[in-house]
Amino acid sequence: MHRVLITITFVLGAAISALGQTASPPDFSGKWSLNLAKSTLPKESSTKSETIEIENKKSAIVFHYKTDGKKSTETYTPDGKKRVTKDLSSGELTSSASWHDAVLVIESTLALKIPGVVVNVSGLKPVVDTWTMAADGKTLTHEANDHKEIYVYEKM
C-alpha cells in the first residue's frame, strides 16, 4: 500500500509539473509579406500583393492587412469564446479564436441577411483558418477552407 501511495504521488507530481511547463503561444508580431509563388490561392483570386502587420496585445491579436492597396483590420481574442461582428452589411459573422499548441485556430460562420427574403440554412460547417509560424520565426502560414487555400507570408 505504501508503494502505491508513493507511485500515485510521483505520477501526480509529474503531471502537475508537465502542466506548468506548457509552452506559450508564438508571437506573430511584425510585418509579413505574402509570397505568391509559395501560396495556393483560390482560382478566382486577383490578389497581386498583400502585407500584414500583426500586433500581439495582452488579450488580442490584431491583423492589419494591406491587399492590393486596400486596408482592413481583424482583431481576435484567442480565448475560445464566440464573438459576433454585427456591422456587416450582408449579415453577422461569428468567430472564435484559440490556441491549439502553437497553432492559432479561428472558426467563423456567417449568417446571411437579405432584406425581404427569409432564408433558413442549417448544418453549415464553420470556416476554419489556421495560422502557424515556422520554427525559425521567418515564415507564417495561413491555411483556409480545409487546406485548399494556403497563404505563405515571409517576415519583412
Secondary structure, DSSP 8 states (H G I E B T S, - for coil): -HHHHHHHHHHHHHHHHHHHT--------EEEEE-TTT-B--TT-----EEEEEEE-SS-EEEEEEETTEEEEEEE--SS--EEEEEETTEEEEEEEEEETTEEEEEEEEEE--TT----------EEEEEEE-TTSSEEEEEETTTTEEEEEEE-
